[in-house]
Amino acid sequence: MDNKKLTKSSSNKQVAGVAGGLAEYFEVDPTLVRIAFVVFTFTGGPGLLVYILLALILPEDERKAKNDFTA
């Protein structure tokens, strides 16, 4: 059983790591997730609002936290 958690990406981040985290979780290309957010934003959808909410709600990637303490 795979123990995947939805988190913000620490390795594949452009702004807050939300799109990278979603892409890692669903195993898709992060560019597709970023394009989806842009399309939803410019077609009158809640793309930007959803991105901001996820940036506030999603936890940081645990791998980043572990690497910060070993540096």
PDB file of N, CA, C and O in Angstrom:
ATOM      1  N   MET A   1       0.838  -1.176   0.000  1.00  0.00           N
ATOM      2  CA  MET A   1       0.000   0.000   0.000  1.00  0.00           C
ATOM      3  C   MET A   1       0.886   1.244   0.000  1.00  0.00           C
ATOM      4  O   MET A   1       1.811   1.362   0.804  1.00  0.00           O
ATOM      5  N   ASP A   2       0.592   2.155  -0.901  1.00  0.00           N
ATOM      6  CA  ASP A   2       1.399   3.355  -1.042  1.00  0.00           C
ATOM      7  C   ASP A   2       0.936   4.401  -0.034  1.00  0.00           C
ATOM      8  O   ASP A   2      -0.258   4.686   0.058  1.00  0.00           O
ATOM      9  N   ASN A   3       1.865   4.970   0.718  1.00  0.00           N
ATOM     10  CA  ASN A   3       1.569   5.945   1.758  1.00  0.00           C
ATOM     11  C   ASN A   3       1.770   7.359   1.245  1.00  0.00           C
ATOM     12  O   ASN A   3       2.600   8.096   1.778  1.00  0.00           O
ATOM     13  N   LYS A   4       1.025   7.751   0.218  1.00  0.00           N
ATOM     14  CA  LYS A   4       1.186   9.080  -0.357  1.00  0.00           C
ATOM     15  C   LYS A   4       0.419  10.103   0.464  1.00  0.00           C
ATOM     16  O   LYS A   4      -0.677   9.842   0.961  1.00  0.00           O
ATOM     17  N   LYS A   5       1.035  11.289   0.593  1.00  0.00           N
ATOM     18  CA  LYS A   5       0.386  12.418   1.250  1.00  0.00           C
ATOM     19  C   LYS A   5       0.404  13.591   0.287  1.00  0.00           C
ATOM     20  O   LYS A   5       1.378  13.802  -0.435  1.00  0.00           O
ATOM     21  N   LEU A   6      -0.676  14.348   0.284  1.00  0.00           N
ATOM     22  CA  LEU A   6      -0.745  15.537  -0.545  1.00  0.00           C
ATOM     23  C   LEU A   6      -0.087  16.683   0.217  1.00  0.00           C
ATOM     24  O   LEU A   6      -0.605  17.149   1.232  1.00  0.00           O
ATOM     25  N   THR A   7       1.065  17.130  -0.290  1.00  0.00           N
ATOM     26  CA  THR A   7       1.814  18.221   0.328  1.00  0.00           C
ATOM     27  C   THR A   7       2.304  19.171  -0.752  1.00  0.00           C
ATOM     28  O   THR A   7       2.268  18.853  -1.941  1.00  0.00           O
ATOM     29  N   LYS A   8       2.758  20.337  -0.326  1.00  0.00           N
ATOM     30  CA  LYS A   8       3.407  21.245  -1.272  1.00  0.00           C
ATOM     31  C   LYS A   8       4.780  20.672  -1.598  1.00  0.00           C
ATOM     32  O   LYS A   8       5.469  20.150  -0.721  1.00  0.00           O
ATOM     33  N   SER A   9       5.165  20.771  -2.844  1.00  0.00           N
ATOM     34  CA  SER A   9       6.448  20.220  -3.271  1.00  0.00           C
ATOM     35  C   SER A   9       7.589  21.139  -2.839  1.00  0.00           C
ATOM     36  O   SER A   9       7.495  22.363  -2.922  1.00  0.00           O
ATOM     37  N   SER A  10       8.660  20.515  -2.380  1.00  0.00           N
ATOM     38  CA  SER A  10       9.844  21.303  -2.041  1.00  0.00           C
ATOM     39  C   SER A  10      10.866  21.274  -3.177  1.00  0.00           C
ATOM     40  O   SER A  10      11.756  22.122  -3.242  1.00  0.00           O
ATOM     41  N   SER A  11      10.732  20.300  -4.066  1.00  0.00           N
ATOM     42  CA  SER A  11      11.706  20.168  -5.146  1.00  0.00           C
ATOM     43  C   SER A  11      11.188  20.685  -6.479  1.00  0.00           C
ATOM     44  O   SER A  11      11.982  21.003  -7.364  1.00  0.00           O
ATOM     45  N   ASN A  12       9.873  20.775  -6.640  1.00  0.00           N
ATOM     46  CA  ASN A  12       9.292  21.183  -7.912  1.00  0.00           C
ATOM     47  C   ASN A  12       8.351  22.349  -7.663  1.00  0.00           C
ATOM     48  O   ASN A  12       7.134  22.217  -7.792  1.00  0.00           O
ATOM     49  N   LYS A  13       8.919  23.480  -7.308  1.00  0.00           N
ATOM     50  CA  LYS A  13       8.081  24.622  -6.977  1.00  0.00           C
ATOM     51  C   LYS A  13       8.442  25.817  -7.846  1.00  0.00           C
ATOM     52  O   LYS A  13       9.614  26.084  -8.110  1.00  0.00           O
ATOM     53  N   GLN A  14       7.411  26.529  -8.283  1.00  0.00           N
ATOM     54  CA  GLN A  14       7.584  27.772  -9.019  1.00  0.00           C
ATOM     55  C   GLN A  14       7.160  28.952  -8.142  1.00  0.00           C
ATOM     56  O   GLN A  14       7.879  29.946  -8.037  1.00  0.00           O
ATOM     57  N   VAL A  15       5.997  28.834  -7.518  1.00  0.00           N
ATOM     58  CA  VAL A  15       5.508  29.894  -6.643  1.00  0.00           C
ATOM     59  C   VAL A  15       5.462  29.384  -5.203  1.00  0.00           C
ATOM     60  O   VAL A  15       6.287  29.769  -4.375  1.00  0.00           O
ATOM     61  N   ALA A  16       4.491  28.514  -4.911  1.00  0.00           N
ATOM     62  CA  ALA A  16       4.363  28.007  -3.544  1.00  0.00           C
ATOM     63  C   ALA A  16       4.522  26.497  -3.456  1.00  0.00           C
ATOM     64  O   ALA A  16       4.546  25.948  -2.354  1.00  0.00           O
ATOM     65  N   GLY A  17       4.629  25.821  -4.578  1.00  0.00           N
ATOM     66  CA  GLY A  17       4.791  24.372  -4.583  1.00  0.00           C
ATOM     67  C   GLY A  17       3.498  23.605  -4.679  1.00  0.00           C
ATOM     68  O   GLY A  17       3.503  22.376  -4.607  1.00  0.00           O
ATOM     69  N   VAL A  18       2.373  24.310  -4.844  1.00  0.00           N
ATOM     70  CA  VAL A  18       1.072  23.650  -4.897  1.00  0.00           C
ATOM     71  C   VAL A  18       0.941  22.786  -6.140  1.00  0.00           C
ATOM     72  O   VAL A  18       0.593  21.609  -6.037  1.00  0.00           O
ATOM     73  N   ALA A  19       1.210  23.343  -7.302  1.00  0.00           N
ATOM     74  CA  ALA A  19       1.081  22.582  -8.552  1.00  0.00           C
ATOM     75  C   ALA A  19       2.057  21.408  -8.576  1.00  0.00           C
ATOM     76  O   ALA A  19       1.706  20.319  -9.029  1.00  0.00           O
ATOM     77  N   GLY A  20       3.256  21.620  -8.100  1.00  0.00           N
ATOM     78  CA  GLY A  20       4.230  20.539  -8.038  1.00  0.00           C
ATOM     79  C   GLY A  20       3.796  19.437  -7.095  1.00  0.00           C
ATOM     80  O   GLY A  20       3.985  18.256  -7.386  1.00  0.00           O
ATOM     81  N   GLY A  21       3.215  19.814  -5.968  1.00  0.00           N
ATOM     82  CA  GLY A  21       2.724  18.833  -5.009  1.00  0.00           C
ATOM     83  C   GLY A  21       1.562  18.029  -5.555  1.00  0.00           C
ATOM     84  O   GLY A  21       1.500  16.813  -5.374  1.00  0.00           O
ATOM     85  N   LEU A  22       0.631  18.711  -6.231  1.00  0.00           N
ATOM     86  CA  LEU A  22      -0.489  18.006  -6.856  1.00  0.00           C
ATOM     87  C   LEU A  22       0.009  17.059  -7.945  1.00  0.00           C
ATOM     88  O   LEU A  22      -0.476  15.934  -8.068  1.00  0.00           O
ATOM     89  N   ALA A  23       0.971  17.518  -8.727  1.00  0.00           N
ATOM     90  CA  ALA A  23       1.518  16.678  -9.802  1.00  0.00           C
ATOM     91  C   ALA A  23       2.215  15.445  -9.237  1.00  0.00           C
ATOM     92  O   ALA A  23       2.066  14.349  -9.777  1.00  0.00           O
ATOM     93  N   GLU A  24       2.965  15.613  -8.171  1.00  0.00           N
ATOM     94  CA  GLU A  24       3.634  14.462  -7.554  1.00  0.00           C
ATOM     95  C   GLU A  24       2.617  13.484  -6.990  1.00  0.00           C
ATOM     96  O   GLU A  24       2.789  12.272  -7.114  1.00  0.00           O
ATOM     97  N   TYR A  25       1.562  13.994  -6.374  1.00  0.00           N
ATOM     98  CA  TYR A  25       0.552  13.136  -5.768  1.00  0.00           C
ATOM     99  C   TYR A  25      -0.210  12.326  -6.826  1.00  0.00           C
ATOM    100  O   TYR A  25      -0.432  11.126  -6.661  1.00  0.00           O
ATOM    101  N   PHE A  26      -0.609  13.006  -7.922  1.00  0.00           N
ATOM    102  CA  PHE A  26      -1.384  12.333  -8.971  1.00  0.00           C
ATOM    103  C   PHE A  26      -0.508  11.737 -10.071  1.00  0.00           C
ATOM    104  O   PHE A  26      -1.020  11.162 -11.031  1.00  0.00           O
ATOM    105  N   GLU A  27       0.815  11.875  -9.933  1.00  0.00           N
ATOM    106  CA  GLU A  27       1.784  11.326 -10.881  1.00  0.00           C
ATOM    107  C   GLU A  27       1.530  11.800 -12.315  1.00  0.00           C
ATOM    108  O   GLU A  27       1.434  11.003 -13.249  1.00  0.00           O
ATOM    109  N   VAL A  28       1.426  13.131 -12.455  1.00  0.00           N
ATOM    110  CA  VAL A  28       1.282  13.761 -13.766  1.00  0.00           C
ATOM    111  C   VAL A  28       2.353  14.840 -13.904  1.00  0.00           C
ATOM    112  O   VAL A  28       3.041  15.171 -12.938  1.00  0.00           O
ATOM    113  N   ASP A  29       2.484  15.373 -15.086  1.00  0.00           N
ATOM    114  CA  ASP A  29       3.457  16.429 -15.361  1.00  0.00           C
ATOM    115  C   ASP A  29       3.018  17.723 -14.666  1.00  0.00           C
ATOM    116  O   ASP A  29       1.874  18.142 -14.841  1.00  0.00           O
ATOM    117  N   PRO A  30       3.881  18.360 -13.891  1.00  0.00           N
ATOM    118  CA  PRO A  30       3.502  19.595 -13.198  1.00  0.00           C
ATOM    119  C   PRO A  30       3.112  20.728 -14.140  1.00  0.00           C
ATOM    120  O   PRO A  30       2.344  21.612 -13.761  1.00  0.00           O
ATOM    121  N   THR A  31       3.630  20.708 -15.350  1.00  0.00           N
ATOM    122  CA  THR A  31       3.255  21.738 -16.324  1.00  0.00           C
ATOM    123  C   THR A  31       1.769  21.655 -16.641  1.00  0.00           C
ATOM    124  O   THR A  31       1.119  22.685 -16.819  1.00  0.00           O
ATOM    125  N   LEU A  32       1.226  20.453 -16.714  1.00  0.00           N
ATOM    126  CA  LEU A  32      -0.208  20.285 -16.979  1.00  0.00           C
ATOM    127  C   LEU A  32      -1.043  20.847 -15.836  1.00  0.00           C
ATOM    128  O   LEU A  32      -2.088  21.453 -16.073  1.00  0.00           O
ATOM    129  N   VAL A  33      -0.600  20.655 -14.620  1.00  0.00           N
ATOM    130  CA  VAL A  33      -1.328  21.186 -13.468  1.00  0.00           C
ATOM    131  C   VAL A  33      -1.274  22.710 -13.480  1.00  0.00           C
ATOM    132  O   VAL A  33      -2.280  23.367 -13.210  1.00  0.00           O
ATOM    133  N   ARG A  34      -0.117  23.271 -13.789  1.00  0.00           N
ATOM    134  CA  ARG A  34       0.011  24.731 -13.851  1.00  0.00           C
ATOM    135  C   ARG A  34      -0.869  25.315 -14.949  1.00  0.00           C
ATOM    136  O   ARG A  34      -1.516  26.343 -14.753  1.00  0.00           O
ATOM    137  N   ILE A  35      -0.890  24.660 -16.098  1.00  0.00           N
ATOM    138  CA  ILE A  35      -1.745  25.120 -17.208  1.00  0.00           C
ATOM    139  C   ILE A  35      -3.210  25.051 -16.799  1.00  0.00           C
ATOM    140  O   ILE A  35      -3.986  25.949 -17.127  1.00  0.00           O
ATOM    141  N   ALA A  36      -3.597  23.999 -16.085  1.00  0.00           N
ATOM    142  CA  ALA A  36      -4.987  23.868 -15.635  1.00  0.00           C
ATOM    143  C   ALA A  36      -5.367  25.025 -14.705  1.00  0.00           C
ATOM    144  O   ALA A  36      -6.460  25.578 -14.828  1.00  0.00           O
ATOM    145  N   PHE A  37      -4.479  25.396 -13.778  1.00  0.00           N
ATOM    146  CA  PHE A  37      -4.760  26.526 -12.899  1.00  0.00           C
ATOM    147  C   PHE A  37      -4.929  27.816 -13.703  1.00  0.00           C
ATOM    148  O   PHE A  37      -5.832  28.603 -13.419  1.00  0.00           O
ATOM    149  N   VAL A  38      -4.079  28.041 -14.694  1.00  0.00           N
ATOM    150  CA  VAL A  38      -4.170  29.252 -15.517  1.00  0.00           C
ATOM    151  C   VAL A  38      -5.461  29.260 -16.316  1.00  0.00           C
ATOM    152  O   VAL A  38      -6.143  30.282 -16.387  1.00  0.00           O
ATOM    153  N   VAL A  39      -5.799  28.130 -16.917  1.00  0.00           N
ATOM    154  CA  VAL A  39      -7.032  28.048 -17.716  1.00  0.00           C
ATOM    155  C   VAL A  39      -8.250  28.303 -16.830  1.00  0.00           C
ATOM    156  O   VAL A  39      -9.137  29.069 -17.207  1.00  0.00           O
ATOM    157  N   PHE A  40      -8.300  27.670 -15.657  1.00  0.00           N
ATOM    158  CA  PHE A  40      -9.434  27.881 -14.761  1.00  0.00           C
ATOM    159  C   PHE A  40      -9.522  29.325 -14.282  1.00  0.00           C
ATOM    160  O   PHE A  40     -10.617  29.839 -14.053  1.00  0.00           O
ATOM    161  N   THR A  41      -8.391  29.972 -14.133  1.00  0.00           N
ATOM    162  CA  THR A  41      -8.397  31.365 -13.698  1.00  0.00           C
ATOM    163  C   THR A  41      -8.924  32.279 -14.790  1.00  0.00           C
ATOM    164  O   THR A  41      -9.765  33.136 -14.519  1.00  0.00           O
ATOM    165  N   PHE A  42      -8.447  32.115 -16.022  1.00  0.00           N
ATOM    166  CA  PHE A  42      -8.814  33.029 -17.099  1.00  0.00           C
ATOM    167  C   PHE A  42     -10.142  32.719 -17.770  1.00  0.00           C
ATOM    168  O   PHE A  42     -10.604  33.509 -18.592  1.00  0.00           O
ATOM    169  N   THR A  43     -10.766  31.599 -17.446  1.00  0.00           N
ATOM    170  CA  THR A  43     -12.083  31.299 -18.006  1.00  0.00           C
ATOM    171  C   THR A  43     -13.186  31.600 -16.999  1.00  0.00           C
ATOM    172  O   THR A  43     -14.309  31.117 -17.143  1.00  0.00           O
ATOM    173  N   GLY A  44     -12.878  32.380 -16.001  1.00  0.00           N
ATOM    174  CA  GLY A  44     -13.875  32.785 -15.024  1.00  0.00           C
ATOM    175  C   GLY A  44     -14.038  31.806 -13.875  1.00  0.00           C
ATOM    176  O   GLY A  44     -14.938  31.955 -13.048  1.00  0.00           O
ATOM    177  N   GLY A  45     -13.186  30.826 -13.823  1.00  0.00           N
ATOM    178  CA  GLY A  45     -13.262  29.840 -12.742  1.00  0.00           C
ATOM    179  C   GLY A  45     -12.484  30.287 -11.526  1.00  0.00           C
ATOM    180  O   GLY A  45     -11.871  31.355 -11.524  1.00  0.00           O
ATOM    181  N   PRO A  46     -12.510  29.481 -10.508  1.00  0.00           N
ATOM    182  CA  PRO A  46     -11.851  29.838  -9.250  1.00  0.00           C
ATOM    183  C   PRO A  46     -10.393  29.380  -9.166  1.00  0.00           C
ATOM    184  O   PRO A  46      -9.913  29.076  -8.074  1.00  0.00           O
ATOM    185  N   GLY A  47      -9.687  29.326 -10.282  1.00  0.00           N
ATOM    186  CA  GLY A  47      -8.322  28.803 -10.298  1.00  0.00           C
ATOM    187  C   GLY A  47      -7.386  29.485  -9.327  1.00  0.00           C
ATOM    188  O   GLY A  47      -6.701  28.813  -8.556  1.00  0.00           O
ATOM    189  N   LEU A  48      -7.343  30.796  -9.349  1.00  0.00           N
ATOM    190  CA  LEU A  48      -6.440  31.535  -8.461  1.00  0.00           C
ATOM    191  C   LEU A  48      -6.859  31.390  -7.000  1.00  0.00           C
ATOM    192  O   LEU A  48      -6.010  31.237  -6.122  1.00  0.00           O
ATOM    193  N   LEU A  49      -8.149  31.437  -6.741  1.00  0.00           N
ATOM    194  CA  LEU A  49      -8.643  31.276  -5.379  1.00  0.00           C
ATOM    195  C   LEU A  49      -8.307  29.892  -4.833  1.00  0.00           C
ATOM    196  O   LEU A  49      -7.883  29.763  -3.685  1.00  0.00           O
ATOM    197  N   VAL A  50      -8.493  28.862  -5.648  1.00  0.00           N
ATOM    198  CA  VAL A  50      -8.168  27.492  -5.226  1.00  0.00           C
ATOM    199  C   VAL A  50      -6.673  27.369  -4.959  1.00  0.00           C
ATOM    200  O   VAL A  50      -6.268  26.743  -3.979  1.00  0.00           O
ATOM    201  N   TYR A  51      -5.848  27.961  -5.825  1.00  0.00           N
ATOM    202  CA  TYR A  51      -4.396  27.903  -5.637  1.00  0.00           C
ATOM    203  C   TYR A  51      -4.000  28.553  -4.311  1.00  0.00           C
ATOM    204  O   TYR A  51      -3.207  27.990  -3.556  1.00  0.00           O
ATOM    205  N   ILE A  52      -4.543  29.722  -4.031  1.00  0.00           N
ATOM    206  CA  ILE A  52      -4.209  30.432  -2.792  1.00  0.00           C
ATOM    207  C   ILE A  52      -4.661  29.641  -1.574  1.00  0.00           C
ATOM    208  O   ILE A  52      -3.925  29.535  -0.593  1.00  0.00           O
ATOM    209  N   LEU A  53      -5.867  29.085  -1.633  1.00  0.00           N
ATOM    210  CA  LEU A  53      -6.353  28.281  -0.509  1.00  0.00           C
ATOM    211  C   LEU A  53      -5.472  27.049  -0.280  1.00  0.00           C
ATOM    212  O   LEU A  53      -5.144  26.718   0.860  1.00  0.00           O
ATOM    213  N   LEU A  54      -5.094  26.375  -1.367  1.00  0.00           N
ATOM    214  CA  LEU A  54      -4.227  25.211  -1.223  1.00  0.00           C
ATOM    215  C   LEU A  54      -2.849  25.605  -0.690  1.00  0.00           C
ATOM    216  O   LEU A  54      -2.251  24.864   0.089  1.00  0.00           O
ATOM    217  N   ALA A  55      -2.347  26.761  -1.104  1.00  0.00           N
ATOM    218  CA  ALA A  55      -1.051  27.225  -0.608  1.00  0.00           C
ATOM    219  C   ALA A  55      -1.100  27.466   0.900  1.00  0.00           C
ATOM    220  O   ALA A  55      -0.102  27.269   1.593  1.00  0.00           O
ATOM    221  N   LEU A  56      -2.240  27.885   1.400  1.00  0.00           N
ATOM    222  CA  LEU A  56      -2.390  28.128   2.834  1.00  0.00           C
ATOM    223  C   LEU A  56      -2.669  26.845   3.615  1.00  0.00           C
ATOM    224  O   LEU A  56      -2.243  26.711   4.762  1.00  0.00           O
ATOM    225  N   ILE A  57      -3.384  25.901   2.997  1.00  0.00           N
ATOM    226  CA  ILE A  57      -3.843  24.708   3.703  1.00  0.00           C
ATOM    227  C   ILE A  57      -2.850  23.550   3.653  1.00  0.00           C
ATOM    228  O   ILE A  57      -2.632  22.879   4.661  1.00  0.00           O
ATOM    229  N   LEU A  58      -2.249  23.310   2.489  1.00  0.00           N
ATOM    230  CA  LEU A  58      -1.376  22.145   2.334  1.00  0.00           C
ATOM    231  C   LEU A  58      -0.123  22.275   3.193  1.00  0.00           C
ATOM    232  O   LEU A  58       0.473  23.349   3.264  1.00  0.00           O
ATOM    233  N   PRO A  59       0.276  21.190   3.844  1.00  0.00           N
ATOM    234  CA  PRO A  59       1.508  21.229   4.630  1.00  0.00           C
ATOM    235  C   PRO A  59       2.740  21.189   3.731  1.00  0.00           C
ATOM    236  O   PRO A  59       2.668  20.774   2.574  1.00  0.00           O
ATOM    237  N   GLU A  60       3.858  21.622   4.276  1.00  0.00           N
ATOM    238  CA  GLU A  60       5.131  21.547   3.558  1.00  0.00           C
ATOM    239  C   GLU A  60       5.540  20.091   3.400  1.00  0.00           C
ATOM    240  O   GLU A  60       5.144  19.238   4.195  1.00  0.00           O
ATOM    241  N   ASP A  61       6.320  19.813   2.388  1.00  0.00           N
ATOM    242  CA  ASP A  61       6.845  18.480   2.156  1.00  0.00           C
ATOM    243  C   ASP A  61       7.780  18.104   3.301  1.00  0.00           C
ATOM    244  O   ASP A  61       8.668  18.879   3.656  1.00  0.00           O
ATOM    245  N   GLU A  62       7.586  16.917   3.883  1.00  0.00           N
ATOM    246  CA  GLU A  62       8.410  16.485   5.013  1.00  0.00           C
ATOM    247  C   GLU A  62       9.876  16.325   4.632  1.00  0.00           C
ATOM    248  O   GLU A  62      10.763  16.519   5.463  1.00  0.00           O
ATOM    249  N   ARG A  63      10.132  15.968   3.362  1.00  0.00           N
ATOM    250  CA  ARG A  63      11.524  15.802   2.931  1.00  0.00           C
ATOM    251  C   ARG A  63      12.284  17.105   3.059  1.00  0.00           C
ATOM    252  O   ARG A  63      13.471  17.099   3.385  1.00  0.00           O
ATOM    253  N   LYS A  64      11.616  18.230   2.806  1.00  0.00           N
ATOM    254  CA  LYS A  64      12.283  19.520   2.942  1.00  0.00           C
ATOM    255  C   LYS A  64      12.604  19.791   4.403  1.00  0.00           C
ATOM    256  O   LYS A  64      13.695  20.259   4.729  1.00  0.00           O
ATOM    257  N   ALA A  65      11.666  19.500   5.272  1.00  0.00           N
ATOM    258  CA  ALA A  65      11.882  19.749   6.703  1.00  0.00           C
ATOM    259  C   ALA A  65      13.060  18.918   7.213  1.00  0.00           C
ATOM    260  O   ALA A  65      13.866  19.411   8.003  1.00  0.00           O
ATOM    261  N   LYS A  66      13.167  17.673   6.772  1.00  0.00           N
ATOM    262  CA  LYS A  66      14.281  16.833   7.206  1.00  0.00           C
ATOM    263  C   LYS A  66      15.601  17.355   6.671  1.00  0.00           C
ATOM    264  O   LYS A  66      16.610  17.307   7.374  1.00  0.00           O
ATOM    265  N   ASN A  67      15.617  17.857   5.432  1.00  0.00           N
ATOM    266  CA  ASN A  67      16.848  18.372   4.846  1.00  0.00           C
ATOM    267  C   ASN A  67      17.291  19.673   5.500  1.00  0.00           C
ATOM    268  O   ASN A  67      18.488  19.947   5.578  1.00  0.00           O
ATOM    269  N   ASP A  68      16.349  20.474   5.969  1.00  0.00           N
ATOM    270  CA  ASP A  68      16.698  21.729   6.626  1.00  0.00           C
ATOM    271  C   ASP A  68      17.474  21.485   7.918  1.00  0.00           C
ATOM    272  O   ASP A  68      18.370  22.259   8.255  1.00  0.00           O
ATOM    273  N   PHE A  69      17.143  20.424   8.641  1.00  0.00           N
ATOM    274  CA  PHE A  69      17.793  20.162   9.916  1.00  0.00           C
ATOM    275  C   PHE A  69      19.166  19.524   9.749  1.00  0.00           C
ATOM    276  O   PHE A  69      19.996  19.595  10.656  1.00  0.00           O
ATOM    277  N   THR A  70      19.414  18.898   8.595  1.00  0.00           N
ATOM    278  CA  THR A  70      20.695  18.254   8.398  1.00  0.00           C
ATOM    279  C   THR A  70      21.721  19.192   7.775  1.00  0.00           C
ATOM    280  O   THR A  70      22.897  18.840   7.681  1.00  0.00           O
ATOM    281  N   ALA A  71      21.303  20.365   7.352  1.00  0.00           N
ATOM    282  CA  ALA A  71      22.223  21.282   6.700  1.00  0.00           C
ATOM    283  C   ALA A  71      23.095  22.012   7.699  1.00  0.00           C
ATOM    284  O   ALA A  71      23.931  22.827   7.309  1.00  0.00           O
TER     285      ALA A  71
END
